[in-house]
Amino acid sequence: MMFAADYSTRNKVIDAFQKASETGLNVARIWAFDDGDHRPLQSSPGSCNEEVFKGLDFVIAKALKLGIYMILSLMNDWKDYGGKDKYVEWENQHYHNLNRNIRNLTEDDFFIDSLTKEYYKNHVKAVLTRNNTITRVAYKDDPTILAWELKNEPCCPSDPTGSNLQSIDNKHLLEIGLEGFYWESRQQYNPNSNLDGTDFIANNQIPDIDFATIHLYPELPSTNKTEAEQLAFVDKWIESHVLDSNAVLEKPIVISEFGKSYKLEGYSLDKRNKYFQKIYDDVYNSARLGGPF
């Protein structure tokens, strides 16, 4: 979106989509948010930058031409590109203008305060009802959009905004944006995961959610593990979520992010490629057996 909003860097978007199409990729996941940072999509609650929105229009229109479907994420849990911290900052500014002695809200208040929820719902509505300036199709009616993602990597119980989104658009799929952490019922797969505040099973059992997601960075929960142990973790992580998606959730699952950090000691392209191949093999093997991928 940001590269497409700048005509001097728009070719990077075109090249990326072209290479993706040539490789056979047919789904891409991108941000439909940038809150209050440099050249933001949303500069303040309810105020959108038209030029940046046109950049998002361009991305969706280009995807349409190449037959690539889009998953659009509507907010970040992290501080990058604003996130819930920016919403709470806006909220604090509003309340302090009314009463300077009021306490500062924290990022966790995002999920319980009515004003931040209203800010978020307004942003969702602005995106879903946007009329693409290139295709002339409203986002909520655009078949190029495969699904909406409520939030990138939320570290909290799911907020009941999924039903709000579907009251505007019930044509597209909906997912939460979870990394896949379990609660206490699956401690054997990721100990201490309850500290992250989400539950892969309970959150994805919400009726409004159409498919589950996981993210996979094997070195994050196991930085001191060997390469072989990290690959074993990949197998275990994928297998547990495939089983639960199939038997418990009865919903499809998508690995919407995976990677391997080049910043860690011992990184090499060969190790990265083996890791990528392991994921592809696990996904295809599951699919061959009728799994939920």
N, C-alpha and C positions, 0 to 999 in steps of 0.2 A: 504493500500500500504506500509506504513512504517513498520507496524508489519510484513507483509509478506516478506519484504526485509531483515529482521533479522531472521535468522534461529532459534534463541533462543525464539522468540515470535511468530513464524508462527502458532503455535498451537492455539493461540487466534483467528486467522482468521478462521481456520478450525472449531473451536468450535462455533464461531458466525454464520457461514454459516450453520452448522449442526442444530443448534437450530432454525435458521430462517426457514430452510426447514421443520423441524418437526412441526413448528407452522403453516405452510401453506403459509408463505410469498414467493412471487415469483418475487419481484423486489427490488433491492437495489441501493442506490445512494451513490457514493463515489467520492473522489477527484482524479483527474488525473493531479495534480499539486503539487508542493512544490518548491517554488522559492527562492533560495539563503539562506535558513535557514540551521539549522543543518541537515546534510545528505540530501540535497535537491534532487529532481528529476532534476531540472534545476539549475545548479550552477551559470551560467552566460548565457547571451543571446545565445541560440543555442547550449549550452553545457549541455548534459544530463548525469546523473549518471546511468551507465548500470546496476549496482546492484539494484538500486531502481526501475528502469524500469522492471527488472526481478520480483521484488515484485508485481508490477502491473500485469505482465503476469500471475503470480501465482493466484492472486485474480480472474482474469477473467476466467482462466482455472478451478478453483474450482467452480465458479458460474455455468459454463457450465455443470459440472458433476452433480450438484444438481438441474439443471433446473431453476436457478435464473437469471433473466435478469438484466442488469446493466444500470444505468444512470451515465455517467461520466462527472463531472464538470471540466472545463478546466482552471479556474482561480478564484481567490478570490477577492472580492472588499475590504475586510478588510485586516489588516496588518498580520493577522495570516497566516502562511505559505507563506509569501512574499507579495502576492497581488499586486495591482496596484502601491503601494508605492515602491515596489522593482523594478518594471519596470521603474519607473521614476528615481529611484536612479541610475540604470544602464545607463539610458539616460543622466542624469546629468554628470556622470563620463565620458561618451563618449564626450559630448560637451565641458566639461572643459579641456579635453586633447587637444582639438583643440583650445580653447580660454578660458583662465582662467577668463576673465572678463565677460563672458556671465552670464546672470541671472539664478538662480536656477528655474527649472520648478516645478510646484506643482502637486499633485496627479490628479487634474482635467485636467491637460494637457495631461494625458494619452489618452484621448478620441479625442484629436485634433492634436496631434503631429504625424507626419508620422513615426518617428523612433520607438516610443513605439508600434504603430500599427503593424509595421513590426516585432518587437520582438514577439508580441502576435501571429501573423499569422504564424510565424516560429515555435512557440511552438505547435500550433494547427496542423500544418502539421507533425511535429515530432511524435505527439501522433497518429494521424489518420493513418499515413503510417507505424507505428510500426508493425513489424512482431513478433507475440507472440512466444517466444522461447520454449514454451511448446506445444501449439496447432498448431504452424506453420501457423497460419492464421493472415493476416493483420487485425488490429483493424477495419479499414474501411470496411472490408468484413465479420466481425464476427457477426453472428446472436445473440450471447449472449448479445451484446450491444444493448439495446433498444433505447437509445437516447443520444445525446450530450447536455450538458448544457454550454452555452457560458460563464457564469460567476456566481459565487455564490453571490446573493443579490446585484446586481449593483444598485448604487444610482446615476443614470444618465440616460439620454435618451439612448435608445438602439443604439449600435454602428453597422454600416453596415458590420460586419464581418461574419454575418450568411451566406451571399451569398458566401463569400470566403470559408467557411467551406464546403458548399454544392458543390462547384466546385471540391472539393477533394472527398467528400463522399455524394452521394445523396440517399444512401440506408437506412440510419438511420433517425429517428425522431430528431427534433431539438427544444430546448426550451431555454429561456433566463436565467432563474434562479431568477425570480422576487419574492419579498415577497408579492406583491399584492397591493401596495399603489396606490391610485388614484390621479388624478390631480384635478383641480377645479370643474370638472363636477360631482364629487361624494363626495363633502365635508361632506355630512351628515354621511358618513360611517367612515371616519377618518379625522377629522379636522386637518388643517396644514400639511396634507400629501404632499402638493406641495413642501414642504421644502426638501423632499427626492429626488426630481428630476425625478421621474418615473411616468408613467401613465399606469396602468394595461390594459386599453383598447387600447390606441394608440400604445403602444409598442408591444402588442400581435397581432395587426392587420397587422404587417409586414408579407408579404406573405411567407417568408422563415420559419416563426415560425409555428410549427405543433400543439403544445398544450401549454396551459397556466399553470402557477404554482402560488401557494400562500404558505406563511409560516405563522405559527400561534403560537404566544406566548402571551396569553391574558393579562398578567401582564405588558407587555412593554408599551402599549399605555394607560394603566389604573392601575398604581401601587397603587393608592389610592382608587380603587374600591373594593366593597365587592365581595365575592366569587360568589354570585348570579348575580351581575352586570357583572363580568367577563364571566360567562357562557352565559349571554345574548349577550355579545359582540361576543362570538364565533358563536352563531346562526346568528347574523346579518352579520358578516364578511363572513361566508360561503354562506349564502343565497344571498348576493349581488353579489358575484363572480360567483356563479352558474347561476344566472339569466343573468348576462352579458356574461358569456361564451356561454350560450345557445342562447340568443336572439341577441346579438351584434356580438360577435366574431365568433360564430358557430364553436367552437373548443372545444375539450376535456379540462378538467382541472385536475390537480393533486395537492394534498396537499403534497408537497415534504419535508416539515419540520414542526413538531409541538412539543411542549414540555412545561414544567412547571418548573420554577427554584426552586430548593431545598434551595437556599440561602435566599429566601425571608421569612420574619417573618410569622409564621402561616402555613408554608408548612407541609403537611402530605401525606403519601401514599394514604390515602383515598381520599383526595382532588384531588391528581394527577389522580387517577383512575377514579373518576367521570368526570374529565375533558376529559380524553382519551375516556371514554365511550360516552360522548356527541359528540365528533368529529366522532367516528365510527358510531353512530346512524344517525347523519346528512348526512354522506356520503352514508350509505346504504339506507336511506330513499330517498335520491335524485336519487340513482341508480334504485331503484324499480319503480320510477315514470318516468324513461327514461331520467334522467338528464345527464349532461356531464361528470360525474366522470367515 
